[in-house]
Amino acid sequence: MYGLFSVTAYASTFLLLIAAMFILLLSKRLVHKEQSYQPNNIEGWSLYERQTTILSKKPLFKGDVKRGYIKRYFEKKW
């Protein structure tokens, strides 16, 4: 038992490292996609409404006319 090479322990270590790298790359890609999202009109509002954690300003529309920007700063900790 002791001193033997365990293939399952060795393989699980590398699988966990690969899974962690995959999650890291996926989360970076999703954050970049969310930060660069700009709704074209009011139909894009439903996806925009879910963006509550990114501290970037987003355009505000009235119909198809851009009226300005909304700054979303959530400093209050819930």
C-alpha positions as CSV (number, residue, x, y, z in Angstrom):
1,M,0.0,0.0,0.0
2,Y,2.7,2.5,1.0
3,G,5.4,3.3,-1.5
4,L,3.3,2.2,-4.5
5,F,2.5,4.4,-7.4
6,S,-1.2,5.2,-7.5
7,V,-2.4,5.8,-11.0
8,T,-5.8,7.0,-9.9
9,A,-4.4,9.7,-7.5
10,Y,-2.0,10.9,-10.2
11,A,-4.8,11.0,-12.9
12,S,-7.3,12.7,-10.6
13,T,-4.7,15.4,-9.7
14,F,-4.2,16.3,-13.4
15,L,-7.9,16.1,-14.1
16,L,-8.7,18.6,-11.3
17,L,-6.0,21.0,-12.6
18,I,-7.4,20.7,-16.2
19,A,-10.9,21.4,-14.9
20,A,-9.7,24.4,-12.9
21,M,-8.0,25.9,-16.0
22,F,-11.1,25.2,-18.1
23,I,-13.3,27.0,-15.5
24,L,-10.9,29.9,-15.4
25,L,-10.8,30.4,-19.2
26,L,-14.6,30.0,-19.5
27,S,-15.2,32.6,-16.8
28,K,-12.8,35.1,-18.4
29,R,-14.5,34.7,-21.7
30,L,-18.0,35.2,-20.2
31,V,-16.8,38.3,-18.3
32,H,-15.4,39.8,-21.5
33,K,-18.6,39.0,-23.4
34,E,-20.7,40.6,-20.7
35,Q,-18.5,43.7,-20.5
36,S,-18.6,44.3,-24.2
37,Y,-22.4,43.8,-24.6
38,Q,-24.3,46.9,-25.7
39,P,-28.0,46.6,-26.4
40,N,-29.0,47.9,-29.8
41,N,-32.6,48.8,-28.8
42,I,-35.2,48.0,-26.1
43,E,-35.5,44.3,-27.2
44,G,-32.0,43.7,-25.8
45,W,-33.1,45.0,-22.4
46,S,-33.9,41.5,-21.0
47,L,-30.2,40.4,-21.3
48,Y,-29.1,43.8,-20.1
49,E,-31.2,43.5,-17.0
50,R,-29.2,40.5,-15.8
51,Q,-25.9,42.5,-15.8
52,T,-25.8,43.6,-12.2
53,T,-22.2,43.1,-11.1
54,I,-20.2,44.8,-13.8
55,L,-19.2,48.4,-13.0
56,S,-19.5,49.8,-16.5
57,K,-21.9,52.3,-18.0
58,K,-24.4,51.0,-20.5
59,P,-26.5,52.9,-23.1
60,L,-30.1,53.9,-22.2
61,F,-32.7,53.8,-25.0
62,K,-36.1,55.3,-25.5
63,G,-37.5,53.4,-28.4
64,D,-34.7,53.3,-30.9
65,V,-33.1,56.6,-29.8
66,K,-30.1,56.5,-27.5
67,R,-30.9,58.9,-24.6
68,G,-27.7,58.6,-22.6
69,Y,-25.9,56.2,-20.4
70,I,-26.7,54.4,-17.1
71,K,-24.0,54.0,-14.6
72,R,-24.4,50.8,-12.5
73,Y,-22.5,51.1,-9.3
74,F,-23.7,48.7,-6.6
75,E,-21.7,49.7,-3.6
76,K,-24.2,48.4,-1.1
77,K,-23.3,45.0,0.1
78,W,-26.4,42.8,0.5
